[in-house]
Amino acid sequence: MKLIKLKEVHARIFGIPALGIFLAFVFCDKAVPTIAEIVKTIFICFMFWQGVYMIISHFRKRFPRIKQTTRRLILTSIFASLYIWITDLLFRFTIDYFSPELIWDIESYPIHFLQNLFISILVAMIYELTYFYSRWNQANLETERLKTEQIVTQLESLKNQISPHFLFNSLNTLAAIIPEDQEQAVRFTEKLSEVYRYILQYKDQELVSLETEVDFIESYLFLLQIRYPQNLKVSYGINPKRLNDHIAPLTLQILVENAVKHNVISKSEPLHILIYTNENGRVVVENKLNIKTLAMNSTKTGLDNIRKRYQYLSEKSVEIIQNQKMFQVSVPLIQIAETES
């Protein structure tokens, strides 16, 4: 930021005199302008340059994004033209007041005004083109950075989801229920295969429908509820109208796993998880907070994973709310039209 401001200061220090000298030669009636004419032109350039710069800076702050360029340019042009007109009139009235012997040629005023307007438009174009290129380049760099992080987090997510620990626990659970309930063991095996099929099928996709993700999380929760019978309770409040909206794959799984990992799950203290959509176009995973006394240190890899993925996928951010009673994460639902615009 300091470097940008320094460059803008340098642009004014060197640009104003250079432009003033150049225009003094361009608009001079004689072959070579006098020193007084050059100084006057430099002063006029300073007045217009500085004023237009302040107008541009104001609307940059109000409308900084590339998609707001048209609105920013229209408003900048309107206010810059008004500034030029008012400043030029004040300049002429000042000359008329202090030097009444000078005659104000009204007929040549439109040409004079257009000359001043040309100066301001030139200055505005220099600033706007520089700003647009800077923002465009910054957006490209940010997109590439987020794409790189997306790849890294996808790989990290895949590594976490098909970790040996999860598979080991699942196989232990399967081995335990085979002698007791073979029908349940078959269902467990089917759900386990569905979980891994989903992970392998959708791991490289940016988005899946909420309906697809909910079907997957039901299979995943079936495995967990076999491990924690009667101790893990899950409720759904999904608006059917939202099922065609989209979500990053494995988002719900990461949030459910986070709740299971960090909270007590026992017969006396069951874990309650609520998965629902709200009126703000978000899917929410909420659980009663009952942190394990001897909980392992959290690396927050899963939540960071989700945050980074949604920085790339949506303009809306992931929201996390935590108090003494509950922990809640809400993720924006994405419509395909939003990603294509």
Rosetta silent file (secondary structure, phi, psi, omega in degrees, C-alpha in Angstrom):
SEQUENCE: MKLIKLKEVHARIFGIPALGIFLAFVFCDKAVPTIAEIVKTIFICFMFWQGVYMIISHFRKRFPRIKQTTRRLILTSIFASLYIWITDLLFRFTIDYFSPELIWDIESYPIHFLQNLFISILVAMIYELTYFYSRWNQANLETERLKTEQIVTQLESLKNQISPHFLFNSLNTLAAIIPEDQEQAVRFTEKLSEVYRYILQYKDQELVSLETEVDFIESYLFLLQIRYPQNLKVSYGINPKRLNDHIAPLTLQILVENAVKHNVISKSEPLHILIYTNENGRVVVENKLNIKTLAMNSTKTGLDNIRKRYQYLSEKSVEIIQNQKMFQVSVPLIQIAETES
SCORE:     score description
SCORE:     0.000 S_00000001
   1 L     0.000  -44.189  178.917    0.000    0.000    0.000 S_00000001
   2 H   -63.844  -36.167  179.866    2.815    2.411    0.889 S_00000001
   3 H   -66.080  -40.208  178.777    4.554    1.536   -2.376 S_00000001
   4 H   -63.462  -44.953  179.051    1.398    2.323   -4.369 S_00000001
   5 H   -62.928  -38.750  178.912    0.996    5.683   -2.630 S_00000001
   6 H   -63.851  -40.900  178.417    4.674    6.455   -3.252 S_00000001
   7 H   -64.666  -38.305  179.271    4.250    5.695   -6.957 S_00000001
   8 H   -67.191  -37.120  176.269    1.206    7.979   -7.135 S_00000001
   9 H   -63.807  -45.215  178.268    3.175   10.802   -5.489 S_00000001
  10 H   -61.931  -38.517  179.590    5.994   10.315   -7.997 S_00000001
  11 H   -61.392  -39.678  179.556    3.444   10.297  -10.832 S_00000001
  12 H   -73.127  -41.083 -177.910    2.153   13.697   -9.736 S_00000001
  13 H   -61.700  -43.257 -177.009    5.606   15.188   -9.077 S_00000001
  14 H   -95.486  -30.603 -175.471    6.921   14.259  -12.507 S_00000001
  15 H   -73.039  -40.171 -177.320    3.679   13.885  -14.462 S_00000001
  16 H   -63.620  -51.701  177.889    2.176   17.322  -13.810 S_00000001
  17 H   -61.446  -40.825 -178.830    5.182   19.382  -15.019 S_00000001
  18 H   -63.308  -44.950  179.279    5.737   17.047  -17.983 S_00000001
  19 H   -66.254  -39.270  179.151    2.085   17.229  -19.032 S_00000001
  20 H   -62.063  -45.270  179.052    2.014   21.003  -18.488 S_00000001
  21 H   -64.124  -43.881 -179.728    5.064   21.579  -20.692 S_00000001
  22 H   -60.578  -47.420 -178.049    3.719   19.240  -23.372 S_00000001
  23 H   -70.473  -29.333  176.597    0.297   20.924  -23.477 S_00000001
  24 H   -61.507  -38.662  177.550    1.856   24.392  -23.442 S_00000001
  25 H   -74.255  -37.385 -177.100    3.533   23.531  -26.741 S_00000001
  26 H   -66.655  -45.246 -173.974    0.436   21.789  -28.144 S_00000001
  27 L   -97.165    6.297 -179.211   -2.034   24.617  -27.456 S_00000001
  28 L   -77.290  137.608  178.288    0.341   27.540  -27.947 S_00000001
  29 L   -74.285  -24.225 -178.847   -0.493   29.934  -30.791 S_00000001
  30 L   -97.674  174.282 -179.783    3.201   30.665  -31.286 S_00000001
  31 L   -66.024  -42.370 -178.811    6.035   28.357  -32.221 S_00000001
  32 L  -129.698  126.132  179.234    7.470   28.396  -28.698 S_00000001
  33 L   -72.620  155.075  176.650    5.450   29.271  -25.568 S_00000001
  34 L   -78.055  166.427  177.761    6.789   31.764  -23.070 S_00000001
  35 H   -59.847  -40.351 -179.788    7.895   30.790  -19.566 S_00000001
  36 H   -62.037  -40.941  179.083    4.771   32.455  -18.176 S_00000001
  37 H   -66.546  -38.526  178.159    2.533   30.386  -20.450 S_00000001
  38 H   -64.590  -45.350  179.449    4.332   27.193  -19.441 S_00000001
  39 H   -61.986  -42.670  179.541    3.993   28.021  -15.731 S_00000001
  40 H   -62.266  -42.724 -179.861    0.312   28.870  -16.211 S_00000001
  41 H   -65.935  -39.814  177.405   -0.320   25.583  -18.022 S_00000001
  42 H   -62.803  -40.936  178.924    1.521   23.614  -15.321 S_00000001
  43 H   -63.592  -43.380  178.284   -0.594   25.331  -12.653 S_00000001
  44 H   -62.582  -42.655  177.526   -3.814   24.502  -14.530 S_00000001
  45 H   -59.787  -41.002  178.992   -2.640   20.906  -14.913 S_00000001
  46 H   -61.793  -46.020 -178.796   -1.960   20.763  -11.177 S_00000001
  47 H   -61.176  -46.545 -177.561   -5.441   22.054  -10.326 S_00000001
  48 H   -73.363  -42.047 -179.400   -7.199   19.624  -12.627 S_00000001
  49 H   -59.718  -50.651 -176.710   -4.886   16.679  -11.930 S_00000001
  50 H   -63.560  -42.556  179.824   -5.214   17.004   -8.155 S_00000001
  51 H   -65.278  -46.988  179.398   -8.978   17.477   -8.270 S_00000001
  52 H   -63.888  -38.142  178.065   -9.574   14.594  -10.640 S_00000001
  53 H   -59.939  -42.480  179.633   -7.209   12.424   -8.574 S_00000001
  54 H   -66.642  -38.508  177.262   -9.277   13.096   -5.432 S_00000001
  55 H   -65.241  -45.184  178.741  -12.505   12.274   -7.286 S_00000001
  56 H   -60.685  -44.771 -179.323  -10.992    9.061   -8.657 S_00000001
  57 H   -61.185  -40.029 -179.754   -9.711    8.068   -5.199 S_00000001
  58 H   -62.341  -48.145 -177.101  -13.146    8.646   -3.674 S_00000001
  59 H   -76.662  -20.955  171.553  -14.966    6.439   -6.170 S_00000001
  60 H   -64.120  -41.746  179.873  -12.238    3.797   -6.014 S_00000001
  61 H   -69.228  -36.343 -179.469  -12.992    3.399   -2.320 S_00000001
  62 H   -73.360  -40.247 -175.677  -16.759    3.340   -2.957 S_00000001
  63 L  -131.876   75.385 -171.182  -16.612    0.943   -5.921 S_00000001
  64 L   -81.403  -18.534 -170.121  -13.281   -0.924   -5.787 S_00000001
  65 L   -82.817  157.249 -178.067  -14.157   -4.132   -7.624 S_00000001
  66 H   -62.960  -39.105 -178.850  -13.563   -4.853  -11.306 S_00000001
  67 H   -68.757  -12.013  177.529  -17.260   -5.623  -11.917 S_00000001
  68 H   -97.052   10.756 -175.312  -18.056   -2.113  -10.611 S_00000001
  69 H   -59.536  -44.583 -178.124  -15.822   -0.453  -13.224 S_00000001
  70 H   -60.184  -47.670  179.186  -18.699    0.849  -15.377 S_00000001
  71 H   -62.266  -42.069 -179.331  -20.447    2.509  -12.429 S_00000001
  72 H   -63.358  -42.711 -178.677  -17.142    3.932  -11.184 S_00000001
  73 H   -66.572  -41.825 -179.409  -16.263    5.382  -14.606 S_00000001
  74 H   -62.885  -49.333 -178.869  -19.692    6.980  -15.123 S_00000001
  75 H   -66.062  -39.646  177.923  -19.716    8.668  -11.714 S_00000001
  76 H   -61.795  -43.346 -179.576  -16.071    9.703  -12.035 S_00000001
  77 H   -63.152  -43.820 -178.895  -16.748   11.257  -15.459 S_00000001
  78 H   -62.509  -51.376 -176.123  -19.801   13.185  -14.227 S_00000001
  79 H   -71.602  -32.296  176.980  -18.130   14.608  -11.126 S_00000001
  80 H   -66.790  -40.850  178.266  -14.831   15.267  -12.917 S_00000001
  81 H   -63.515  -42.824  177.215  -16.650   17.244  -15.630 S_00000001
  82 H   -62.735  -41.178  179.407  -18.490   19.282  -12.992 S_00000001
  83 H   -63.010  -44.154 -179.347  -15.222   19.910  -11.162 S_00000001
  84 H   -62.525  -45.159 -178.592  -13.498   21.046  -14.354 S_00000001
  85 H   -62.328  -47.985 -178.520  -16.358   23.374  -15.279 S_00000001
  86 H   -66.172  -44.030 -179.115  -16.568   24.974  -11.811 S_00000001
  87 H   -64.069  -40.471 -179.862  -12.788   25.251  -11.418 S_00000001
  88 H   -65.215  -41.109  177.574  -12.397   26.769  -14.861 S_00000001
  89 H   -64.179  -43.781  178.521  -15.102   29.370  -14.142 S_00000001
  90 H   -62.170  -40.266  179.421  -13.505   30.257  -10.793 S_00000001
  91 H   -62.109  -42.830 -178.642  -10.128   30.530  -12.481 S_00000001
  92 H   -70.496  -40.108  177.793  -11.531   32.903  -15.121 S_00000001
  93 H   -64.353  -35.876  178.506  -13.435   35.032  -12.577 S_00000001
  94 H   -64.860  -45.022  178.093  -10.252   35.308  -10.510 S_00000001
  95 H   -62.637  -42.061 -179.075   -8.272   36.518  -13.525 S_00000001
  96 H   -63.952  -34.599 -178.300  -11.064   38.934  -14.426 S_00000001
  97 H   -73.419  -45.507 -176.100  -11.095   40.318  -10.873 S_00000001
  98 H   -86.810  -22.814 -179.944   -7.341   40.811  -10.475 S_00000001
  99 L  -132.035   72.484 -176.916   -6.589   41.620  -14.129 S_00000001
 100 L   -64.821  -16.481 -179.872   -9.617   43.481  -15.556 S_00000001
 101 L   -71.398  -20.415  178.313   -7.518   44.624  -18.482 S_00000001
 102 L   -78.374  134.626 -177.374   -7.554   41.032  -19.802 S_00000001
 103 L   -94.038  128.766  178.504  -10.520   40.366  -22.053 S_00000001
 104 L   -86.166  108.359 -178.851  -12.486   37.150  -21.502 S_00000001
 105 L   -80.063   99.000 -176.686  -13.162   35.780  -24.952 S_00000001
 106 L   -65.572  -34.662 -177.418  -16.555   34.115  -24.475 S_00000001
 107 L   -64.393  -33.164 -178.631  -16.580   32.710  -28.007 S_00000001
 108 L   -88.549   -1.573 -176.420  -13.379   30.743  -27.393 S_00000001
 109 H   -61.284  -44.534  179.228  -14.545   29.488  -23.986 S_00000001
 110 H   -56.503  -40.111  178.524  -16.031   26.190  -25.281 S_00000001
 111 H   -65.882  -41.827  179.177  -12.708   25.354  -26.943 S_00000001
 112 H   -63.130  -41.031  178.998  -10.844   26.303  -23.793 S_00000001
 113 H   -64.055  -41.860  179.107  -13.185   24.158  -21.699 S_00000001
 114 H   -64.796  -34.822  176.001  -12.696   21.189  -24.025 S_00000001
 115 H   -62.050  -45.420  178.480   -8.936   21.619  -23.715 S_00000001
 116 H   -65.957  -37.276  177.704   -9.207   21.448  -19.937 S_00000001
 117 H   -64.490  -38.328  177.495  -11.586   18.514  -20.204 S_00000001
 118 H   -60.667  -42.870  178.367   -9.045   16.747  -22.394 S_00000001
 119 H   -58.448  -47.313 -176.448   -6.382   17.232  -19.711 S_00000001
 120 H   -67.904  -41.061  178.288   -8.626   15.745  -17.055 S_00000001
 121 H   -62.787  -40.003  178.574   -9.763   12.833  -19.214 S_00000001
 122 H   -61.407  -45.352  178.523   -6.136   12.049  -19.996 S_00000001
 123 H   -62.761  -45.338 -179.210   -5.263   12.049  -16.288 S_00000001
 124 H   -62.174  -39.986  179.464   -8.322    9.933  -15.459 S_00000001
 125 H   -63.851  -41.661  178.994   -7.457    7.429  -18.188 S_00000001
 126 H   -60.297  -47.998 -179.321   -3.903    7.068  -16.883 S_00000001
 127 H   -65.828  -44.565 -175.295   -5.143    6.414  -13.343 S_00000001
 128 H   -68.550  -41.837  178.092   -8.009    4.148  -14.369 S_00000001
 129 H   -64.282  -41.140  177.432   -5.939    2.028  -16.749 S_00000001
 130 H   -63.714  -43.586 -178.899   -3.221    1.669  -14.121 S_00000001
 131 H   -66.739  -43.911 -179.229   -5.794    0.806  -11.454 S_00000001
 132 H   -62.085  -43.888  179.036   -7.666   -1.627  -13.699 S_00000001
 133 H   -63.615  -41.098  179.589   -4.456   -3.418  -14.648 S_00000001
 134 H   -62.298  -46.070  179.872   -3.387   -3.566  -11.005 S_00000001
 135 H   -67.385  -40.128  179.260   -6.740   -5.019   -9.895 S_00000001
 136 H   -63.661  -44.490  178.658   -6.870   -7.405  -12.837 S_00000001
 137 H   -65.006  -41.218  178.749   -3.355   -8.630  -12.138 S_00000001
 138 H   -63.933  -40.957  179.114   -4.118   -8.916   -8.426 S_00000001
 139 H   -64.173  -40.175  177.959   -7.303  -10.875   -9.167 S_00000001
 140 H   -64.425  -43.998  178.600   -5.385  -13.265  -11.419 S_00000001
 141 H   -63.113  -40.836  179.623   -2.701  -13.800   -8.798 S_00000001
 142 H   -65.744  -40.137  178.399   -5.357  -14.341   -6.129 S_00000001
 143 H   -62.938  -44.453  178.628   -7.205  -16.814   -8.344 S_00000001
 144 H   -64.016  -39.823  179.276   -4.022  -18.764   -8.995 S_00000001
 145 H   -63.835  -44.369 -179.066   -3.163  -18.730   -5.287 S_00000001
 146 H   -68.601  -34.776  176.288   -6.611  -19.974   -4.322 S_00000001
 147 H   -63.799  -41.614  177.847   -6.520  -22.641   -7.034 S_00000001
 148 H   -62.830  -45.233  178.505   -3.197  -23.857   -5.663 S_00000001
 149 H   -64.884  -33.966  178.399   -4.584  -23.882   -2.141 S_00000001
 150 H   -61.894  -43.805  178.991   -7.684  -25.644   -3.445 S_00000001
 151 H   -63.500  -45.114 -179.343   -5.548  -28.459   -4.824 S_00000001
 152 H   -62.349  -45.551 -177.828   -3.547  -28.692   -1.608 S_00000001
 153 H   -69.702  -32.473  175.928   -6.640  -28.698    0.599 S_00000001
 154 H   -63.918  -43.801  178.049   -8.371  -31.251   -1.610 S_00000001
 155 H   -64.611  -41.515  178.642   -5.398  -33.568   -1.255 S_00000001
 156 H   -64.946  -40.084  178.819   -5.255  -32.907    2.481 S_00000001
 157 H   -63.452  -45.205  179.279   -8.980  -33.504    2.742 S_00000001
 158 H   -60.628  -42.835  179.610   -8.732  -36.774    0.842 S_00000001
 159 H   -61.662  -39.821 -179.817   -5.860  -37.882    3.056 S_00000001
 160 H   -69.712  -41.241 -173.927   -7.890  -37.078    6.163 S_00000001
 161 H   -69.971  -37.512 -178.265  -11.096  -38.716    4.953 S_00000001
 162 L  -105.814   37.006 -179.886   -9.590  -42.074    3.966 S_00000001
 163 L   -66.381  150.589  177.191   -7.148  -42.150    6.837 S_00000001
 164 H   -58.009  -31.112 -178.514   -6.125  -45.566    8.187 S_00000001
 165 H   -63.379  -45.376  179.286   -7.616  -44.571   11.551 S_00000001
 166 H   -65.056  -43.796  179.216  -11.127  -44.203   10.120 S_00000001
 167 H   -64.614  -40.329  179.218  -10.808  -47.432    8.142 S_00000001
 168 H   -61.329  -46.794  178.921   -9.397  -49.250   11.170 S_00000001
 169 H   -63.076  -40.492 -179.636  -12.321  -48.150   13.356 S_00000001
 170 H   -65.023  -43.000  179.481  -14.827  -49.092   10.664 S_00000001
 171 H   -67.408  -36.640  175.950  -13.331  -52.566   10.202 S_00000001
 172 H   -62.815  -42.803  178.102  -13.243  -53.098   13.962 S_00000001
 173 H   -63.201  -42.670  178.944  -16.917  -52.147   14.157 S_00000001
 174 H   -61.920  -44.710  179.494  -17.710  -54.488   11.274 S_00000001
 175 H   -61.942  -32.395 -178.059  -15.812  -57.345   12.914 S_00000001
 176 H   -74.907  -33.177 -175.169  -17.742  -56.772   16.131 S_00000001
 177 H   -92.403  -14.761 -179.469  -21.220  -56.856   14.565 S_00000001
 178 L   -58.082  -49.551 -179.218  -20.711  -59.777   12.151 S_00000001
 179 L   -66.969  -26.827 -173.433  -21.191  -62.481   14.824 S_00000001
 180 L   -90.441  -38.616 -174.257  -24.138  -60.647   16.399 S_00000001
 181 L  -151.259   92.882 -175.823  -26.118  -59.342   13.433 S_00000001
 182 H   -67.266  -33.855  178.405  -25.116  -60.453    9.951 S_00000001
 183 H   -64.892  -41.586  176.845  -27.867  -58.420    8.306 S_00000001
 184 H   -65.613  -36.285  179.033  -26.601  -55.292   10.028 S_00000001
 185 H   -63.522  -38.598  177.784  -23.051  -56.219    8.997 S_00000001
 186 H   -64.805  -44.752  178.282  -24.145  -56.358    5.357 S_00000001
 187 H   -62.381  -40.759  178.875  -25.772  -52.925    5.635 S_00000001
 188 H   -61.212  -43.848  179.785  -22.644  -51.571    7.335 S_00000001
 189 H   -63.573  -40.468  178.977  -20.464  -52.904    4.504 S_00000001
 190 H   -63.542  -44.322  179.819  -22.759  -51.351    1.901 S_00000001
 191 H   -66.674  -37.917  178.268  -22.679  -47.957    3.618 S_00000001
 192 H   -63.491  -41.169  178.347  -18.904  -48.134    4.022 S_00000001
 193 H   -66.980  -35.613  177.182  -18.523  -48.826    0.298 S_00000001
 194 H   -63.830  -40.053  179.356  -20.879  -45.916   -0.481 S_00000001
 195 H   -61.638  -49.041 -177.345  -18.728  -43.586    1.619 S_00000001
 196 H   -72.055  -31.612  176.458  -15.507  -44.537   -0.153 S_00000001
 197 H   -64.636  -41.959  178.904  -17.174  -44.547   -3.563 S_00000001
 198 H   -62.509  -46.039 -178.663  -18.389  -40.992   -2.949 S_00000001
 199 H   -59.545  -45.617 -178.025  -14.947  -39.837   -1.812 S_00000001
 200 H   -72.032  -32.125 -176.888  -13.246  -41.299   -4.877 S_00000001
 201 H   -76.365  -37.689 -171.035  -15.959  -40.123   -7.284 S_00000001
 202 H  -111.162    2.966 -175.379  -16.276  -36.507   -6.134 S_00000001
 203 L   -61.405  -28.403 -177.066  -12.865  -35.695   -4.650 S_00000001
 204 L   -96.711   -1.881 -179.754  -11.786  -33.784   -7.787 S_00000001
 205 L   -90.139  146.620  178.567  -15.042  -31.860   -8.290 S_00000001
 206 L   -77.330  -36.434 -174.605  -15.484  -28.341   -6.999 S_00000001
 207 L  -137.862  148.781  168.721  -19.214  -28.651   -6.346 S_00000001
 208 E  -134.479  161.554  177.962  -21.910  -31.259   -5.798 S_00000001
 209 E   -69.632  152.464  178.105  -25.620  -30.792   -5.226 S_00000001
 210 H   -61.104  -35.106  178.901  -26.772  -30.499   -1.634 S_00000001
 211 H   -60.999  -43.260  178.886  -28.982  -33.529   -2.235 S_00000001
 212 H   -64.494  -42.323 -179.722  -25.948  -35.622   -3.215 S_00000001
 213 H   -66.744  -37.803  178.812  -23.974  -34.426   -0.198 S_00000001
 214 H   -66.956  -40.603  176.226  -26.880  -35.161    2.174 S_00000001
 215 H   -59.293  -41.221  179.264  -27.209  -38.694    0.777 S_00000001
 216 H   -65.614  -45.217 -175.827  -23.506  -39.186    1.416 S_00000001
 217 H   -67.125  -27.683  175.475  -23.591  -37.793    4.949 S_00000001
 218 H   -65.823  -39.839  176.492  -26.468  -40.138    5.805 S_00000001
 219 H   -66.424  -42.386  179.741  -24.272  -43.095    4.835 S_00000001
 220 H   -63.653  -42.415 -179.800  -21.357  -41.662    6.795 S_00000001
 221 H   -69.381  -29.575  175.560  -23.531  -41.059    9.865 S_00000001
 222 H   -59.137  -43.693  178.496  -24.884  -44.596    9.643 S_00000001
 223 H   -62.506  -43.197 -179.122  -21.324  -45.861   10.209 S_00000001
 224 H   -67.410  -37.827 -177.652  -20.829  -43.508   13.141 S_00000001
 225 H   -72.680  -22.427  171.361  -24.156  -44.389   14.721 S_00000001
 226 H   -69.833  -37.386  178.057  -23.248  -48.074   14.637 S_00000001
 227 H   -71.879  -33.740 -177.957  -20.113  -47.174   16.590 S_00000001
 228 L  -122.086   66.534 -177.287  -22.076  -44.943   18.970 S_00000001
 229 L   -61.702  129.563  178.679  -25.522  -46.587   19.284 S_00000001
 230 L    68.336   -4.982 -175.928  -28.058  -44.299   20.980 S_00000001
 231 L  -103.455  -16.359  178.893  -25.239  -41.866   21.805 S_00000001
 232 E  -117.774  113.686 -176.212  -25.067  -39.943   18.530 S_00000001
 233 E  -116.122  129.487 -177.249  -28.298  -38.229   17.550 S_00000001
 234 E  -125.443  133.141  176.707  -28.715  -36.374   14.262 S_00000001
 235 E  -122.898  147.473 -178.746  -31.653  -34.230   13.138 S_00000001
 236 E  -118.350  144.385  173.867  -32.258  -32.705    9.702 S_00000001
 237 E  -140.942   55.014 -175.752  -34.040  -29.520    8.684 S_00000001
 238 L   -88.301  123.632  175.048  -33.234  -29.332    4.977 S_00000001
 239 L   -71.595  120.851 -178.723  -35.553  -27.218    2.841 S_00000001
 240 H   -55.225  -28.221  179.976  -36.406  -29.362   -0.239 S_00000001
 241 H   -68.519  -16.295 -177.909  -36.173  -26.232   -2.408 S_00000001
 242 H   -95.451   -2.417 -174.132  -32.477  -26.021   -1.523 S_00000001
 243 L   -66.531  -24.621  179.160  -31.546  -29.558   -2.593 S_00000001
 244 L   -87.733   -6.613  171.999  -30.564  -28.395   -6.094 S_00000001
 245 L   -70.908  169.512 -171.776  -28.183  -25.780   -4.698 S_00000001
 246 E  -120.301  160.566 -176.089  -24.540  -26.754   -4.514 S_00000001
 247 E  -149.831  153.993  176.693  -21.878  -27.282   -1.899 S_00000001
 248 L   -68.601  134.358 -178.428  -18.211  -28.270   -1.880 S_00000001
 249 L   -59.779  143.122  178.830  -17.926  -32.074   -1.607 S_00000001
 250 L    74.075    6.788  178.914  -17.167  -33.489    1.864 S_00000001
 251 H   -60.970  -51.393 -178.715  -18.121  -30.203    3.562 S_00000001
 252 H   -64.342  -36.433 -179.909  -20.768  -31.797    5.785 S_00000001
 253 H   -63.278  -42.810  179.860  -18.515  -34.771    6.502 S_00000001
 254 H   -62.932  -41.384 -177.998  -15.703  -32.520    7.718 S_00000001
 255 H   -70.448  -39.355  176.762  -18.079  -30.599    9.988 S_00000001
 256 H   -66.572  -43.754  178.748  -19.677  -33.751   11.417 S_00000001
 257 H   -60.808  -38.450  178.569  -16.263  -35.330   11.943 S_00000001
 258 H   -61.876  -41.241  178.669  -15.131  -32.159   13.720 S_00000001
 259 H   -66.124  -43.063 -179.530  -18.097  -32.408   16.113 S_00000001
 260 H   -66.993  -37.600 -175.622  -17.482  -36.107   16.820 S_00000001
 261 H   -67.284  -36.924 -168.875  -13.758  -35.593   17.283 S_00000001
 262 H  -106.226   -3.784 -176.680  -13.941  -32.831   19.889 S_00000001
 263 E  -118.031  153.775  177.124  -17.073  -33.610   21.908 S_00000001
 264 L   -67.779  134.974  175.013  -18.023  -36.199   24.504 S_00000001
 265 L  -129.515  106.016 -178.847  -20.193  -39.035   23.144 S_00000001
 266 L  -148.972  170.299 -179.609  -21.611  -41.279   25.841 S_00000001
 267 L   -64.327  -38.130 -179.398  -24.889  -42.769   27.019 S_00000001
 268 L   -79.162  -25.668 -179.048  -25.183  -40.167   29.766 S_00000001
 269 L  -133.243   72.706 -179.740  -24.057  -37.323   27.500 S_00000001
 270 L   -66.445  153.292  178.132  -25.119  -38.063   23.915 S_00000001
 271 E   -93.936  126.149  178.152  -23.962  -35.781   21.124 S_00000001
 272 E  -105.386  124.854  177.134  -26.737  -33.952   19.275 S_00000001
 273 E  -120.824  132.218  178.576  -25.999  -32.723   15.746 S_00000001
 274 E  -118.529  126.298  177.896  -28.448  -30.638   13.730 S_00000001
 275 E  -118.099  119.077 -175.457  -28.052  -30.199    9.966 S_00000001
 276 E  -152.754  166.080  173.440  -30.395  -27.665    8.385 S_00000001
 277 E  -107.389  148.175  178.954  -30.766  -24.870    5.846 S_00000001
 278 L  -114.803  179.032 -175.800  -31.730  -21.341    6.856 S_00000001
 279 L   -73.459   -9.454 -179.837  -33.482  -18.442    5.157 S_00000001
 280 L   -91.858   12.195  178.851  -30.139  -16.825    4.282 S_00000001
 281 L    72.801   39.880 -179.477  -29.269  -19.512    1.743 S_00000001
 282 E  -129.739  151.817  170.407  -26.880  -21.405    4.002 S_00000001
 283 E  -104.176  133.688 -171.600  -26.516  -24.948    5.220 S_00000001
 284 E  -120.059  135.093  170.972  -25.767  -25.117    8.933 S_00000001
 285 E  -116.068  119.040 -173.737  -24.161  -27.832   11.052 S_00000001
 286 E  -129.948  137.726  177.468  -24.788  -27.222   14.733 S_00000001
 287 E  -139.009  150.451  173.767  -23.972  -29.331   17.766 S_00000001
 288 E   -65.163  132.176 -174.326  -24.356  -29.119   21.502 S_00000001
 289 L   -87.704  119.388  177.686  -20.954  -28.182   22.900 S_00000001
 290 L  -148.330   72.784 -171.987  -19.491  -30.692   25.346 S_00000001
 291 E   -61.105  138.749  176.727  -15.734  -30.593   24.791 S_00000001
 292 L   -62.381  138.414 -179.496  -13.731  -33.648   25.793 S_00000001
 293 L   -63.867  -41.588 -179.412  -11.734  -33.090   28.983 S_00000001
 294 L  -107.598   42.098 -178.470   -8.672  -34.776   27.523 S_00000001
 295 L   -66.996  144.080  177.776   -9.274  -33.631   23.976 S_00000001
 296 L   -70.159  155.253  178.384   -6.320  -33.670   21.616 S_00000001
 297 L   -62.371  128.533 -178.438   -4.917  -30.365   20.435 S_00000001
 298 L   -84.052  130.880  175.156   -6.935  -29.183   17.469 S_00000001
 299 L   -89.203  -11.601 -179.547   -5.036  -28.218   14.323 S_00000001
 300 L    57.673   25.880 -179.318   -8.264  -26.763   12.856 S_00000001
 301 H   -62.219  -42.653 -177.549   -7.211  -28.260    9.521 S_00000001
 302 H   -62.245  -47.482 -179.687  -10.774  -29.204    8.608 S_00000001
 303 H   -67.060  -39.398  176.558  -12.267  -25.756    9.243 S_00000001
 304 H   -63.082  -38.488  176.831   -9.342  -24.033    7.512 S_00000001
 305 H   -56.236  -50.143 -177.888   -9.871  -26.395    4.595 S_00000001
 306 H   -64.456  -44.006  179.900  -13.512  -25.324    4.278 S_00000001
 307 H   -56.938  -48.942 -176.549  -12.712  -21.612    4.649 S_00000001
 308 H   -65.856  -38.987  179.833  -10.104  -21.693    1.888 S_00000001
 309 H   -64.126  -39.817 -177.998  -12.285  -23.694   -0.467 S_00000001
 310 H   -79.307  -19.989  170.168  -15.170  -21.233   -0.115 S_00000001
 311 H   -62.944  -33.283  179.647  -12.872  -18.248   -0.610 S_00000001
 312 H   -82.208  -34.810 -171.513  -12.328  -19.718   -4.058 S_00000001
 313 H   -89.295  -28.811 -171.471  -15.916  -20.854   -4.673 S_00000001
 314 L  -145.606  154.245  174.455  -18.049  -18.005   -3.342 S_00000001
 315 L   -77.159  -18.634  178.934  -18.008  -14.333   -2.415 S_00000001
 316 L   -87.373  144.805 -175.087  -19.784  -15.267    0.828 S_00000001
 317 L   -97.068  162.746  172.678  -17.674  -16.488    3.720 S_00000001
 318 L   -76.574  132.999 -178.026  -17.986  -19.431    6.083 S_00000001
 319 E  -111.863  133.649 -179.228  -19.439  -18.277    9.406 S_00000001
 320 E  -123.263  128.040  177.664  -18.546  -19.848   12.758 S_00000001
 321 E  -124.681  129.726  178.196  -20.415  -19.175   15.990 S_00000001
 322 E  -138.332  132.968  171.385  -19.371  -20.644   19.325 S_00000001
 323 L  -137.086 -166.660 -175.651  -20.639  -20.067   22.830 S_00000001
 324 L   -69.859  -20.060 -174.720  -20.771  -22.087   26.041 S_00000001
 325 L  -106.187  -28.644 -174.270  -23.684  -24.211   24.850 S_00000001
 326 E  -148.131  160.882  176.212  -23.238  -24.791   21.145 S_00000001
 327 E  -127.011  128.945 -173.921  -20.880  -24.735   18.162 S_00000001
 328 E  -135.688  133.766  174.062  -22.255  -23.738   14.766 S_00000001
 329 E  -125.357  126.110  176.842  -20.774  -23.537   11.275 S_00000001
 330 E  -117.075  134.441 -175.102  -22.809  -22.140    8.377 S_00000001
 331 E  -119.996  134.044 -179.762  -21.685  -22.542    4.789 S_00000001
 332 E   -67.785  133.565  172.215  -23.118  -20.603    1.810 S_00000001
 333 L   -79.864  142.298 -172.761  -25.107  -22.638   -0.673 S_00000001
 334 E  -116.123  131.627  173.293  -24.012  -21.967   -4.234 S_00000001
 335 L   -95.313  144.205 -176.010  -26.175  -21.761   -7.314 S_00000001
 336 H   -56.693  -38.067  179.245  -24.576  -22.771  -10.596 S_00000001
 337 H   -59.833  -32.667 -178.878  -25.441  -19.373  -12.125 S_00000001
 338 H   -66.485  -37.612 -177.758  -23.413  -17.717   -9.336 S_00000001
 339 H   -77.237  -22.666 -177.859  -20.273  -19.626  -10.266 S_00000001
 340 H   -87.773  -19.323 -177.065  -20.644  -18.870  -13.974 S_00000001
 341 L   -78.549    0.000    0.000  -21.137  -15.094  -13.571 S_00000001
